[in-house]
Amino acid sequence: MLLKKKHKKTVTQVNRDKSPPSVWGDILYLVSKLLMVGFVLATLYFFVFGLLRYNDDGMKPALKDGDLVVYYRLDKRYSIGDLLVYSYKGKERVARVI
């Protein structure tokens, strides 16, 4: 049976291991975290939720001209009275299920 030698660190190696991160390391860390958060938000926006600026008076008093509508893309069960966002001739529209 062979025994492996344990590596002993010198004082200078220990000090190098515990040195504070550089400014560029901090900036790179921050940018990587911001990119990850941006990727998650973009994925949620394009696949799970959507935003629509409503520019019509047909849904008063529930929606007024200029209201911002946030909708959930994955729900396929509709009930009477629900608001529905759909695409017709390349334009997104809002209607109520009757």
VMD Tcl script that builds the backbone (N, CA, C; Angstrom):
set m [mol new atoms 294]
animate dup $m
set s [atomselect $m all]
$s set {name element resname resid chain x y z} {
  {N N MET 1 A 0.834 -1.167 0.000}
  {CA C MET 1 A 0.000 0.000 0.000}
  {C C MET 1 A 0.894 1.251 0.000}
  {N N LEU 2 A 0.571 2.159 -0.913}
  {CA C LEU 2 A 1.350 3.384 -1.027}
  {C C LEU 2 A 0.681 4.501 -0.251}
  {N N LEU 3 A 1.447 5.249 0.463}
  {CA C LEU 3 A 0.933 6.399 1.196}
  {C C LEU 3 A 1.304 7.669 0.439}
  {N N LYS 4 A 0.334 8.527 0.305}
  {CA C LYS 4 A 0.596 9.791 -0.380}
  {C C LYS 4 A 1.119 10.807 0.617}
  {N N LYS 5 A 2.054 11.604 0.174}
  {CA C LYS 5 A 2.587 12.657 1.029}
  {C C LYS 5 A 1.610 13.822 1.060}
  {N N LYS 6 A 1.415 14.363 2.230}
  {CA C LYS 6 A 0.580 15.554 2.356}
  {C C LYS 6 A 1.416 16.774 2.003}
  {N N HIS 7 A 0.811 17.665 1.261}
  {CA C HIS 7 A 1.512 18.881 0.870}
  {C C HIS 7 A 1.386 19.899 1.986}
  {N N LYS 8 A 2.496 20.405 2.398}
  {CA C LYS 8 A 2.493 21.454 3.408}
  {C C LYS 8 A 2.659 22.790 2.701}
  {N N LYS 9 A 1.831 23.718 3.091}
  {CA C LYS 9 A 1.910 25.042 2.485}
  {C C LYS 9 A 2.838 25.921 3.292}
  {N N THR 10 A 3.574 26.732 2.583}
  {CA C THR 10 A 4.437 27.691 3.261}
  {C C THR 10 A 3.612 28.914 3.628}
  {N N VAL 11 A 4.176 29.779 4.414}
  {CA C VAL 11 A 3.479 30.983 4.864}
  {C C VAL 11 A 3.106 31.870 3.678}
  {N N THR 12 A 3.957 31.982 2.680}
  {CA C THR 12 A 3.653 32.833 1.530}
  {C C THR 12 A 2.520 32.251 0.694}
  {N N GLN 13 A 2.422 30.931 0.591}
  {CA C GLN 13 A 1.316 30.322 -0.151}
  {C C GLN 13 A -0.005 30.548 0.563}
  {N N VAL 14 A -0.017 30.478 1.886}
  {CA C VAL 14 A -1.237 30.715 2.653}
  {C C VAL 14 A -1.677 32.156 2.477}
  {N N ASN 15 A -0.741 33.097 2.507}
  {CA C ASN 15 A -1.085 34.509 2.335}
  {C C ASN 15 A -1.628 34.779 0.938}
  {N N ARG 16 A -1.108 34.112 -0.085}
  {CA C ARG 16 A -1.619 34.300 -1.442}
  {C C ARG 16 A -3.037 33.763 -1.571}
  {N N ASP 17 A -3.340 32.662 -0.915}
  {CA C ASP 17 A -4.676 32.073 -0.995}
  {C C ASP 17 A -5.728 32.968 -0.358}
  {N N LYS 18 A -5.358 33.742 0.646}
  {CA C LYS 18 A -6.324 34.575 1.362}
  {C C LYS 18 A -6.260 36.037 0.952}
  {N N SER 19 A -5.599 36.354 -0.134}
  {CA C SER 19 A -5.494 37.745 -0.557}
  {C C SER 19 A -6.862 38.235 -1.030}
  {N N PRO 20 A -7.164 39.510 -0.804}
  {CA C PRO 20 A -8.470 40.031 -1.229}
  {C C PRO 20 A -8.587 40.030 -2.753}
  {N N PRO 21 A -9.797 39.843 -3.261}
  {CA C PRO 21 A -9.970 39.837 -4.721}
  {C C PRO 21 A -9.679 41.222 -5.307}
  {N N SER 22 A -9.242 41.229 -6.529}
  {CA C SER 22 A -8.909 42.494 -7.181}
  {C C SER 22 A -10.190 43.214 -7.604}
  {N N VAL 23 A -10.041 44.462 -7.981}
  {CA C VAL 23 A -11.182 45.261 -8.442}
  {C C VAL 23 A -11.768 44.643 -9.709}
  {N N TRP 24 A -10.895 44.183 -10.611}
  {CA C TRP 24 A -11.382 43.571 -11.850}
  {C C TRP 24 A -12.128 42.275 -11.556}
  {N N GLY 25 A -11.689 41.538 -10.558}
  {CA C GLY 25 A -12.395 40.322 -10.171}
  {C C GLY 25 A -13.784 40.640 -9.641}
  {N N ASP 26 A -13.885 41.718 -8.840}
  {CA C ASP 26 A -15.190 42.145 -8.328}
  {C C ASP 26 A -16.107 42.606 -9.457}
  {N N ILE 27 A -15.556 43.358 -10.398}
  {CA C ILE 27 A -16.361 43.839 -11.529}
  {C C ILE 27 A -16.832 42.673 -12.383}
  {N N LEU 28 A -15.953 41.723 -12.643}
  {CA C LEU 28 A -16.326 40.539 -13.418}
  {C C LEU 28 A -17.402 39.731 -12.708}
  {N N TYR 29 A -17.285 39.600 -11.399}
  {CA C TYR 29 A -18.296 38.886 -10.605}
  {C C TYR 29 A -19.647 39.600 -10.698}
  {N N LEU 30 A -19.651 40.927 -10.559}
  {CA C LEU 30 A -20.886 41.704 -10.635}
  {C C LEU 30 A -21.525 41.598 -12.016}
  {N N VAL 31 A -20.728 41.716 -13.060}
  {CA C VAL 31 A -21.254 41.627 -14.428}
  {C C VAL 31 A -21.834 40.246 -14.691}
  {N N SER 32 A -21.169 39.202 -14.205}
  {CA C SER 32 A -21.699 37.849 -14.419}
  {C C SER 32 A -23.022 37.659 -13.696}
  {N N LYS 33 A -23.152 38.193 -12.497}
  {CA C LYS 33 A -24.424 38.091 -11.764}
  {C C LYS 33 A -25.525 38.880 -12.473}
  {N N LEU 34 A -25.203 40.070 -12.973}
  {CA C LEU 34 A -26.196 40.869 -13.695}
  {C C LEU 34 A -26.644 40.172 -14.973}
  {N N LEU 35 A -25.713 39.527 -15.667}
  {CA C LEU 35 A -26.074 38.785 -16.876}
  {C C LEU 35 A -26.982 37.604 -16.551}
  {N N MET 36 A -26.715 36.923 -15.444}
  {CA C MET 36 A -27.572 35.797 -15.055}
  {C C MET 36 A -28.978 36.269 -14.704}
  {N N VAL 37 A -29.080 37.366 -13.968}
  {CA C VAL 37 A -30.394 37.915 -13.621}
  {C C VAL 37 A -31.115 38.372 -14.882}
  {N N GLY 38 A -30.413 39.016 -15.799}
  {CA C GLY 38 A -31.013 39.440 -17.065}
  {C C GLY 38 A -31.502 38.265 -17.888}
  {N N PHE 39 A -30.736 37.182 -17.909}
  {CA C PHE 39 A -31.147 35.981 -18.640}
  {C C PHE 39 A -32.416 35.384 -18.043}
  {N N VAL 40 A -32.497 35.320 -16.722}
  {CA C VAL 40 A -33.695 34.778 -16.065}
  {C C VAL 40 A -34.900 35.662 -16.359}
  {N N LEU 41 A -34.749 36.976 -16.260}
  {CA C LEU 41 A -35.867 37.887 -16.533}
  {C C LEU 41 A -36.306 37.816 -17.992}
  {N N ALA 42 A -35.367 37.720 -18.921}
  {CA C ALA 42 A -35.718 37.608 -20.338}
  {C C ALA 42 A -36.447 36.305 -20.615}
  {N N THR 43 A -36.010 35.218 -19.998}
  {CA C THR 43 A -36.687 33.933 -20.167}
  {C C THR 43 A -38.110 34.004 -19.636}
  {N N LEU 44 A -38.291 34.600 -18.463}
  {CA C LEU 44 A -39.642 34.745 -17.918}
  {C C LEU 44 A -40.510 35.609 -18.823}
  {N N TYR 45 A -39.950 36.697 -19.362}
  {CA C TYR 45 A -40.730 37.592 -20.213}
  {C C TYR 45 A -41.152 36.918 -21.515}
  {N N PHE 46 A -40.260 36.203 -22.159}
  {CA C PHE 46 A -40.570 35.638 -23.472}
  {C C PHE 46 A -41.357 34.338 -23.413}
  {N N PHE 47 A -41.275 33.595 -22.318}
  {CA C PHE 47 A -41.912 32.283 -22.285}
  {C C PHE 47 A -43.019 32.144 -21.245}
  {N N VAL 48 A -43.032 32.938 -20.191}
  {CA C VAL 48 A -44.008 32.755 -19.118}
  {C C VAL 48 A -44.966 33.942 -19.015}
  {N N PHE 49 A -44.455 35.146 -18.981}
  {CA C PHE 49 A -45.282 36.340 -18.829}
  {C C PHE 49 A -45.134 37.236 -20.050}
  {N N GLY 50 A -46.068 38.147 -20.218}
  {CA C GLY 50 A -45.997 39.110 -21.301}
  {C C GLY 50 A -46.502 40.465 -20.843}
  {N N LEU 51 A -46.114 41.503 -21.541}
  {CA C LEU 51 A -46.560 42.871 -21.270}
  {C C LEU 51 A -47.224 43.431 -22.513}
  {N N LEU 52 A -48.287 44.173 -22.303}
  {CA C LEU 52 A -49.024 44.761 -23.412}
  {C C LEU 52 A -49.554 46.120 -22.983}
  {N N ARG 53 A -49.323 47.137 -23.803}
  {CA C ARG 53 A -49.917 48.456 -23.570}
  {C C ARG 53 A -51.269 48.459 -24.261}
  {N N TYR 54 A -52.350 48.597 -23.488}
  {CA C TYR 54 A -53.706 48.533 -24.026}
  {C C TYR 54 A -54.094 49.914 -24.547}
  {N N ASN 55 A -54.383 50.016 -25.844}
  {CA C ASN 55 A -54.722 51.295 -26.476}
  {C C ASN 55 A -56.095 51.221 -27.125}
  {N N ASP 56 A -57.120 51.084 -26.312}
  {CA C ASP 56 A -58.486 50.987 -26.825}
  {C C ASP 56 A -59.433 51.318 -25.679}
  {N N ASP 57 A -60.676 51.641 -25.998}
  {CA C ASP 57 A -61.671 51.915 -24.963}
  {C C ASP 57 A -62.728 50.826 -24.892}
  {N N GLY 58 A -62.528 49.698 -25.554}
  {CA C GLY 58 A -63.542 48.657 -25.621}
  {C C GLY 58 A -63.720 47.840 -24.355}
  {N N MET 59 A -62.809 47.919 -23.392}
  {CA C MET 59 A -62.897 47.107 -22.178}
  {C C MET 59 A -63.166 47.954 -20.938}
  {N N LYS 60 A -63.711 49.160 -21.099}
  {CA C LYS 60 A -64.015 50.004 -19.942}
  {C C LYS 60 A -65.060 49.329 -19.082}
  {N N PRO 61 A -65.068 49.406 -17.812}
  {CA C PRO 61 A -64.167 50.084 -16.880}
  {C C PRO 61 A -62.988 49.224 -16.432}
  {N N ALA 62 A -62.918 47.948 -16.869}
  {CA C ALA 62 A -61.821 47.071 -16.426}
  {C C ALA 62 A -60.469 47.576 -16.920}
  {N N LEU 63 A -60.382 47.950 -18.187}
  {CA C LEU 63 A -59.150 48.478 -18.766}
  {C C LEU 63 A -59.444 49.806 -19.436}
  {N N LYS 64 A -58.554 50.744 -19.202}
  {CA C LYS 64 A -58.694 52.056 -19.831}
  {C C LYS 64 A -57.590 52.230 -20.864}
  {N N ASP 65 A -57.751 53.193 -21.733}
  {CA C ASP 65 A -56.755 53.487 -22.758}
  {C C ASP 65 A -55.420 53.832 -22.095}
  {N N GLY 66 A -54.361 53.127 -22.488}
  {CA C GLY 66 A -53.033 53.384 -21.944}
  {C C GLY 66 A -52.635 52.484 -20.790}
  {N N ASP 67 A -53.527 51.595 -20.323}
  {CA C ASP 67 A -53.188 50.680 -19.231}
  {C C ASP 67 A -52.147 49.662 -19.679}
  {N N LEU 68 A -51.323 49.233 -18.740}
  {CA C LEU 68 A -50.321 48.201 -18.990}
  {C C LEU 68 A -50.883 46.872 -18.496}
  {N N VAL 69 A -50.944 45.883 -19.380}
  {CA C VAL 69 A -51.497 44.570 -19.058}
  {C C VAL 69 A -50.343 43.582 -18.927}
  {N N VAL 70 A -50.278 42.889 -17.784}
  {CA C VAL 70 A -49.321 41.805 -17.571}
  {C C VAL 70 A -50.121 40.521 -17.643}
  {N N TYR 71 A -49.713 39.602 -18.519}
  {CA C TYR 71 A -50.485 38.370 -18.684}
  {C C TYR 71 A -49.598 37.145 -18.589}
  {N N TYR 72 A -50.235 36.011 -18.264}
  {CA C TYR 72 A -49.570 34.724 -18.079}
  {C C TYR 72 A -49.789 33.895 -19.330}
  {N N ARG 73 A -48.725 33.464 -19.977}
  {CA C ARG 73 A -48.819 32.783 -21.268}
  {C C ARG 73 A -49.170 31.302 -21.174}
  {N N LEU 74 A -48.946 30.654 -20.051}
  {CA C LEU 74 A -49.042 29.202 -19.976}
  {C C LEU 74 A -50.420 28.682 -19.580}
  {N N ASP 75 A -51.329 29.541 -19.127}
  {CA C ASP 75 A -52.646 29.082 -18.685}
  {C C ASP 75 A -53.525 28.773 -19.889}
  {N N LYS 76 A -54.070 27.568 -19.939}
  {CA C LYS 76 A -54.942 27.160 -21.044}
  {C C LYS 76 A -56.363 26.871 -20.571}
  {N N ARG 77 A -56.645 27.094 -19.300}
  {CA C ARG 77 A -57.999 26.899 -18.781}
  {C C ARG 77 A -58.639 28.280 -18.611}
  {N N TYR 78 A -59.703 28.516 -19.333}
  {CA C TYR 78 A -60.361 29.815 -19.294}
  {C C TYR 78 A -61.726 29.673 -18.640}
  {N N SER 79 A -62.122 30.683 -17.898}
  {CA C SER 79 A -63.437 30.728 -17.272}
  {C C SER 79 A -64.193 31.931 -17.807}
  {N N ILE 80 A -65.492 31.900 -17.649}
  {CA C ILE 80 A -66.323 33.028 -18.079}
  {C C ILE 80 A -65.915 34.268 -17.289}
  {N N GLY 81 A -65.702 35.353 -17.989}
  {CA C GLY 81 A -65.318 36.609 -17.368}
  {C C GLY 81 A -63.822 36.882 -17.376}
  {N N ASP 82 A -63.006 35.889 -17.726}
  {CA C ASP 82 A -61.555 36.096 -17.790}
  {C C ASP 82 A -61.196 37.019 -18.947}
  {N N LEU 83 A -60.135 37.792 -18.762}
  {CA C LEU 83 A -59.587 38.578 -19.860}
  {C C LEU 83 A -58.562 37.718 -20.582}
  {N N LEU 84 A -58.577 37.797 -21.898}
  {CA C LEU 84 A -57.736 36.949 -22.729}
  {C C LEU 84 A -56.935 37.825 -23.686}
  {N N VAL 85 A -55.634 37.594 -23.777}
  {CA C VAL 85 A -54.785 38.290 -24.741}
  {C C VAL 85 A -54.514 37.323 -25.879}
  {N N TYR 86 A -54.821 37.738 -27.100}
  {CA C TYR 86 A -54.614 36.879 -28.263}
  {C C TYR 86 A -54.063 37.716 -29.413}
  {N N SER 87 A -53.492 37.038 -30.382}
  {CA C SER 87 A -52.919 37.709 -31.541}
  {C C SER 87 A -53.842 37.516 -32.738}
  {N N TYR 88 A -54.187 38.617 -33.409}
  {CA C TYR 88 A -55.053 38.575 -34.580}
  {C C TYR 88 A -54.461 39.497 -35.631}
  {N N LYS 89 A -54.122 38.941 -36.786}
  {CA C LYS 89 A -53.505 39.686 -37.892}
  {C C LYS 89 A -52.243 40.415 -37.441}
  {N N GLY 90 A -51.432 39.737 -36.623}
  {CA C GLY 90 A -50.160 40.292 -36.184}
  {C C GLY 90 A -50.246 41.324 -35.080}
  {N N LYS 91 A -51.429 41.554 -34.531}
  {CA C LYS 91 A -51.603 42.542 -33.480}
  {C C LYS 91 A -52.200 41.859 -32.253}
  {N N GLU 92 A -51.663 42.164 -31.082}
  {CA C GLU 92 A -52.200 41.581 -29.856}
  {C C GLU 92 A -53.453 42.329 -29.442}
  {N N ARG 93 A -54.462 41.560 -29.055}
  {CA C ARG 93 A -55.743 42.133 -28.652}
  {C C ARG 93 A -56.162 41.556 -27.314}
  {N N VAL 94 A -57.055 42.256 -26.631}
  {CA C VAL 94 A -57.583 41.815 -25.342}
  {C C VAL 94 A -59.087 41.665 -25.480}
  {N N ALA 95 A -59.612 40.546 -24.968}
  {CA C ALA 95 A -61.058 40.307 -25.016}
  {C C ALA 95 A -61.473 39.579 -23.742}
  {N N ARG 96 A -62.761 39.610 -23.463}
  {CA C ARG 96 A -63.308 38.918 -22.301}
  {C C ARG 96 A -63.975 37.632 -22.762}
  {N N VAL 97 A -63.779 36.536 -22.014}
  {CA C VAL 97 A -64.405 35.252 -22.323}
  {C C VAL 97 A -65.864 35.325 -21.884}
  {N N ILE 98 A -66.788 35.007 -22.826}
  {CA C ILE 98 A -68.220 35.020 -22.485}
  {C C ILE 98 A -68.829 33.639 -22.650}
}
mol reanalyze $m
mol bondsrecalc $m
mol representation Tube
mol addrep $m
